[in-house]
Amino acid sequence: MSQEAEQEQSDRKKYEFRKVIEDLKDFEGSGTQLVTIYVPDDRQISDVVTHVTQEHSEAANIKSKQTRTAVQDALTSIKDRLRYYDTYPPDNGIVLFSGAVNSGGGQTEMVTRVLESPPQPVESFRYHCDSDFLTEPLEEMLADKGLYGLVVLDRREANVGWLKGKRIEPVKSASSLVPGKQRKGGQSAQRFARLRLEAIDNFYQEVAGMANDLFVPRRHELDGILVGGPSPTKDEFLDGDYLHHEIQDNVIGKFDVAYTDESGLKDLVDNAEDALADAEVMKDKKQMEEFFEELNAGDLATYGFEQTRRNLMMGAVDRLLISEDLRKDVVTYDCEECGNTDREVIDRRKSTPSHSCSDCGTNVEATEDDREDAIDHLIEIAEQRGTETKFISTDFEKGEQLYNAFGGFAGLLRYSTGV
């Protein structure tokens, strides 16, 4: 399998996992009755079954009948799922979730989810029973790889943050007390210059303190530090050895940026494109830049669910671009009166709406069987047509535009279709 195909498969799996995790985080149990089990791939299934059986027996001692029944039912459901596996779990292990979750009106429903082969190996066996499912270890596995420290500053303000994979995360900011270049009346030019230099030095020390507090504890994980600002500010800051010596050597570049507020962190990442050539966000930016070039000056771009789908069906899409933040379902309405088929994209958390046929106006109802994840719907067509799928972050301007202005769906075409 090519590297591109492996990356595409990995991105698809991460999307599926994130969907499940988002659902699991919304679930609540009325007591400590939601069971989570993390199983590494070197743990024999028979050992896990033995542990679950033991927990089931010990749950008989729970005083609350409701909680006791819920925990035992969850463990029975997990035990039933474990029967599908042979001696050992799949590669990287499995994670099992089961429990009676609140469904409103004082009612509960039993939920069981099994996630196989997470992106990173499950490190150790873990049994957890609480009012919430334990999802944090999985979320850490899904976190984007690559960690860069970001610093932007001028003599008025500074911002410090992270570039984590594709995500820019502002963390700390500071404003300076450096006076302007014009001195007040009664001050000598020499005294004013000295006071101003002291204020600049104090501010640089404050900025370095923020950066050191943030970066030093994670210095062994850092892929590099980027510093941005106008000249000579960023040069003075770096040449003055204000940063802790253990992270000073991690500075991989300094770049001119016009702004030093939170938007300056995005400008810094943009301007550091060469230094970040392998970073995930840069790969996304290149895809979107090509899309906008075709949109503005060519005819090999498509966007929106229906247009993108039609181009996919024709086999005309070379790369399918999907926003990482998209959480939509597509409902298919088949009109029995005239045979027309309509599709409507809706928020995945909303109920299925009724629909008027676009051809004859007949009211058409759809069932849950007529509804599916919109991304899964398009990716299935893409796989049949040999189309690559790229998930695009919203942590840069054009990525945000894909989500907000184009509905989260777009494509780069192999040839013009006029659709």
C-alpha positions in Angstrom: 0.0 0.0 0.0 1.4 3.4 -0.9 2.1 6.1 1.7 -0.8 8.2 0.4 -3.2 5.3 0.7 -2.0 4.5 4.2 -2.5 8.2 5.2 -6.0 8.2 3.7 -6.9 5.0 5.5 -5.5 6.5 8.8 -7.5 9.7 8.4 -10.7 7.8 7.6 -10.2 5.7 10.7 -9.5 8.7 12.9 -12.7 10.3 11.6 -14.8 7.2 12.5 -13.2 7.1 16.0 -13.8 10.8 16.6 -17.5 10.3 15.7 -17.9 7.5 18.2 -15.9 9.4 20.9 -18.1 12.5 20.5 -21.2 10.3 21.0 -19.7 8.5 24.0 -18.8 11.9 25.7 -22.4 12.9 25.5 -23.6 9.8 27.3 -24.2 9.9 31.1 -25.1 7.2 33.5 -27.3 7.9 36.6 -24.7 6.2 38.7 -21.3 4.5 38.4 -22.6 2.1 35.8 -20.8 2.9 32.6 -18.0 0.4 31.9 -14.9 1.0 29.8 -12.2 -1.6 29.2 -8.9 -1.0 27.4 -7.3 -4.2 26.1 -3.7 -4.3 24.7 -3.0 -6.6 21.8 -0.8 -8.9 23.9 -3.5 -9.6 26.5 -5.3 -12.9 25.9 -9.0 -12.7 25.4 -9.6 -15.5 27.8 -7.9 -13.4 30.5 -10.2 -10.5 29.8 -13.3 -12.7 29.9 -12.1 -14.0 33.3 -11.7 -10.5 34.6 -15.1 -9.5 33.3 -16.7 -12.6 34.9 -15.0 -11.7 38.2 -16.3 -8.1 38.0 -19.8 -9.3 37.3 -19.6 -11.5 40.4 -18.4 -8.6 42.6 -21.0 -6.3 41.2 -23.6 -8.4 43.1 -22.4 -6.6 46.2 -23.5 -3.2 44.9 -26.2 -1.9 47.2 -28.3 0.0 44.7 -30.4 -2.5 42.7 -30.6 -0.2 39.7 -26.8 0.3 39.6 -26.1 -3.3 40.3 -28.4 -4.4 37.4 -26.9 -1.8 35.0 -23.3 -2.8 35.7 -24.0 -6.5 35.4 -25.9 -5.9 32.1 -23.0 -3.9 30.8 -20.5 -6.6 31.7 -22.7 -9.3 30.1 -22.9 -7.2 26.9 -19.1 -6.8 26.9 -18.6 -10.6 27.5 -20.9 -11.3 24.5 -18.8 -9.0 22.3 -15.5 -10.7 23.4 -16.8 -14.0 22.0 -16.1 -12.6 18.5 -12.4 -12.6 19.1 -9.9 -15.5 19.0 -6.9 -15.8 21.3 -5.7 -12.2 21.1 -7.3 -8.8 20.1 -6.5 -7.2 16.7 -3.4 -5.1 16.3 -3.1 -2.2 18.7 -5.8 -3.8 20.9 -9.5 -3.0 21.4 -11.5 -0.6 23.6 -15.0 -1.6 24.8 -17.7 0.7 26.2 -21.0 -0.5 27.6 -23.7 0.8 30.0 -27.2 2.1 30.6 -27.2 5.8 29.5 -29.8 8.4 30.3 -32.2 8.8 27.4 -34.5 11.4 28.9 -37.7 11.3 30.9 -36.1 9.1 33.6 -35.5 6.4 31.0 -32.3 4.6 30.1 -31.0 2.6 27.1 -28.2 0.1 26.9 -25.3 1.3 24.7 -22.3 -0.9 23.7 -19.5 0.2 21.4 -16.3 -1.6 20.4 -13.4 0.2 18.8 -10.8 -2.1 17.2 -7.2 -1.3 16.3 -6.9 2.4 17.5 -4.2 4.6 15.8 -1.7 3.8 18.6 -1.3 0.6 20.7 -3.3 0.4 23.9 -0.4 0.4 26.4 -2.0 -1.5 29.3 -5.1 -3.3 30.5 -7.6 -0.9 32.1 -11.0 -1.5 33.7 -13.0 1.6 34.5 -16.6 2.0 35.9 -18.0 5.5 36.4 -20.9 7.8 35.5 -19.0 8.7 32.2 -17.2 6.6 29.7 -13.4 6.9 29.8 -12.4 8.4 26.4 -9.3 10.5 27.3 -6.7 7.8 26.4 -8.3 7.4 23.0 -8.5 11.1 22.5 -4.7 11.4 23.2 -4.1 8.7 20.5 -6.1 10.7 18.0 -4.3 13.9 18.7 -2.5 15.3 15.6 1.2 14.5 15.6 3.9 17.2 15.4 4.5 19.7 18.2 5.9 23.2 17.6 6.2 26.1 20.0 5.0 29.5 18.6 6.1 33.0 19.8 5.1 36.3 18.2 6.1 39.6 19.7 6.7 43.3 19.1 7.4 45.9 21.7 3.7 46.3 22.5 2.4 42.8 22.9 3.2 39.1 22.6 1.4 35.8 22.2 2.7 32.3 22.8 1.1 29.0 21.8 1.4 25.7 20.1 1.1 24.2 16.6 -0.2 20.7 17.4 -0.4 18.7 14.2 -2.8 20.9 12.2 -4.1 22.9 15.1 -2.9 26.3 16.3 -3.6 26.7 20.0 -3.0 30.2 21.6 -2.1 29.8 25.2 -0.6 32.9 26.8 -0.4 36.6 26.0 1.1 39.8 27.4 1.1 43.5 26.9 4.1 45.7 27.5 4.7 48.9 29.4 7.4 50.0 26.9 6.9 53.8 26.4 6.7 55.2 22.9 9.7 56.8 21.2 8.6 60.4 22.1 9.8 61.3 25.6 7.7 63.3 28.0 8.7 66.9 28.8 11.3 67.4 31.5 13.1 64.1 30.8 16.6 64.1 29.4 17.0 62.1 26.2 19.6 59.9 27.9 17.4 59.1 30.9 14.4 58.4 28.6 16.4 56.1 26.4 17.7 54.2 29.5 14.2 53.8 30.9 12.9 52.6 27.6 15.6 50.0 27.2 14.9 48.7 30.7 11.2 48.4 29.9 12.0 46.5 26.7 14.4 44.2 28.5 11.7 43.5 31.2 9.1 42.8 28.5 11.4 40.4 26.7 12.0 38.6 30.0 8.3 38.4 30.6 7.7 36.9 27.1 10.6 34.4 27.6 9.1 33.4 31.0 5.8 32.6 29.3 7.6 30.6 26.6 9.9 28.8 29.1 6.9 27.8 31.3 5.1 26.4 28.3 7.9 24.8 26.3 10.6 23.6 28.8 8.3 20.9 30.4 7.7 19.4 26.9 11.2 20.1 25.4 11.7 16.4 24.6 8.5 16.3 22.5 9.2 19.6 20.6 9.8 19.4 16.9 10.9 23.0 16.9 10.1 26.6 18.0 9.1 29.4 15.6 9.5 33.1 16.5 7.8 35.9 14.6 7.6 39.6 14.8 8.9 42.8 13.1 12.6 43.5 12.8 14.5 44.2 15.0 12.2 43.0 17.8 12.4 39.2 17.1 16.2 39.5 16.5 16.8 41.3 19.8 14.7 38.8 21.6 16.6 35.8 20.2 20.1 37.4 20.2 19.6 38.4 23.9 19.4 34.7 25.0 16.2 35.3 26.9 14.9 31.8 26.2 15.9 29.0 28.5 19.1 27.3 27.2 17.3 24.0 26.9 14.9 25.3 24.3 17.0 28.1 22.7 18.5 25.4 20.4 15.1 24.3 19.3 14.4 27.6 17.5 14.2 26.5 13.8 13.4 29.9 12.3 12.4 33.5 12.8 9.9 35.1 10.5 8.4 38.6 9.8 4.8 38.9 10.8 2.6 41.9 10.7 0.5 41.1 13.7 1.4 39.9 17.2 -2.1 39.1 18.5 -3.6 35.6 18.2 -3.9 36.1 14.4 -0.2 36.6 14.4 0.3 32.9 15.4 -1.5 31.9 12.2 0.6 34.4 10.2 3.7 32.9 11.7 2.7 29.3 10.6 1.9 30.6 7.1 5.3 32.4 6.8 7.2 29.4 8.1 6.0 27.1 5.3 9.4 26.0 4.3 10.5 25.2 7.8 7.2 23.3 8.3 7.3 21.5 5.0 6.5 18.1 6.6 3.8 19.5 9.1 0.3 18.3 8.5 -1.2 21.7 8.3 1.0 22.6 5.3 -0.2 19.6 3.4 -3.8 20.8 4.0 -2.9 24.4 2.9 -1.4 23.2 -0.4 -4.6 21.2 -1.2 -6.8 24.2 -0.5 -4.5 26.6 -2.4 -4.8 24.4 -5.5 -8.6 24.3 -5.0 -8.9 28.0 -4.9 -6.6 28.5 -7.9 -8.9 26.2 -9.9 -12.0 27.9 -8.5 -10.8 31.4 -9.5 -8.9 30.8 -12.7 -9.6 27.2 -13.9 -12.5 24.8 -14.3 -11.3 21.8 -12.3 -12.9 22.6 -9.0 -16.3 21.5 -7.5 -17.9 22.2 -4.2 -21.1 21.5 -2.2 -22.5 18.1 -1.4 -24.7 17.5 -4.5 -22.3 18.9 -7.1 -19.4 17.0 -5.6 -21.4 13.8 -5.5 -22.4 14.1 -9.1 -18.8 14.6 -10.1 -17.8 11.6 -8.0 -20.4 9.4 -9.7 -18.9 10.4 -13.1 -15.5 9.4 -11.9 -14.3 12.9 -12.5 -12.9 13.7 -9.0 -9.2 13.3 -8.5 -9.2 14.4 -4.8 -12.2 14.7 -2.5 -11.7 17.5 0.1 -13.7 17.2 3.3 -13.6 19.4 6.4 -12.4 17.6 9.5 -15.1 19.4 11.6 -18.0 18.2 9.4 -20.7 16.2 11.2 -23.5 15.8 8.7 -25.9 13.1 7.6 -27.5 12.7 4.1 -31.1 11.7 3.8 -32.2 10.1 0.6 -35.9 10.7 -0.4 -37.3 8.4 -3.1 -40.6 9.7 -4.4 -43.0 6.8 -5.2 -45.3 9.1 -7.3 -42.8 10.1 -9.9 -39.7 8.0 -9.2 -37.5 11.1 -8.5 -34.7 10.9 -5.9 -33.7 13.9 -3.8 -31.0 14.2 -1.1 -30.8 16.6 1.8 -27.8 17.1 4.0 -28.7 17.8 7.7 -26.9 18.1 11.0 -26.3 14.6 12.4 -27.9 15.5 15.7 -31.2 16.6 14.2 -34.2 14.4 13.5 -35.1 13.4 9.9 -37.3 16.0 8.3 -40.1 15.5 5.8 -39.5 16.6 2.3 -41.3 17.8 -0.8 -40.3 16.1 -4.0 -38.4 18.6 -6.2 -40.1 17.3 -9.3 -43.8 16.7 -8.4 -44.1 18.4 -5.0 -45.4 15.2 -3.3 -44.6 15.0 0.4 -42.0 12.3 1.0 -41.1 10.7 4.3 -37.8 9.0 5.0 -36.9 6.4 7.6 -33.6 6.0 9.5 -32.6 3.4 6.9 -32.7 6.2 4.3 -30.2 8.2 6.4 -26.4 7.8 6.6 -23.2 9.7 7.4 -22.6 12.2 4.5 -18.9 11.7 4.6 -19.2 7.9 4.6 -21.6 8.2 1.7 -19.1 10.2 -0.4 -16.1 8.2 0.6 -17.7 5.0 -0.5 -18.3 6.4 -4.0 -14.7 7.8 -4.0 -13.2 4.4 -3.2 -15.2 2.8 -6.0 -13.9 5.5 -8.5 -10.2 5.5 -7.3 -10.6 9.0 -5.8 -8.2 10.1 -3.0 -9.9 11.6 0.1 -8.2 14.4 2.1 -9.5 15.6 5.4 -8.9 19.4 5.8 -8.3 21.2 9.1 -10.2 24.4 9.9 -7.2 25.9 11.7 -6.2 28.2 8.8 -8.2 30.7 6.7 -8.9 28.6 3.6 -9.7 25.5 5.7 -12.3 27.6 7.6 -13.7 28.7 4.2 -14.1 25.1 3.1 -16.3 24.5 6.2 -18.2 27.8 6.3 -18.5 28.9 2.7 -18.5 25.6 0.8 -20.4 23.4 3.2 -17.4 21.3 4.0 -17.4 19.3 0.7 -15.2 20.1 -2.3 -13.2 18.3 -5.0 -10.4 18.8 -7.5 -11.4 17.3 -10.8 -9.5 15.2 -13.3 -11.3 16.9 -16.2 -14.0 19.6 -16.6 -17.6 18.4 -16.4 -19.6 21.6 -16.4 -21.3 20.4 -13.2 
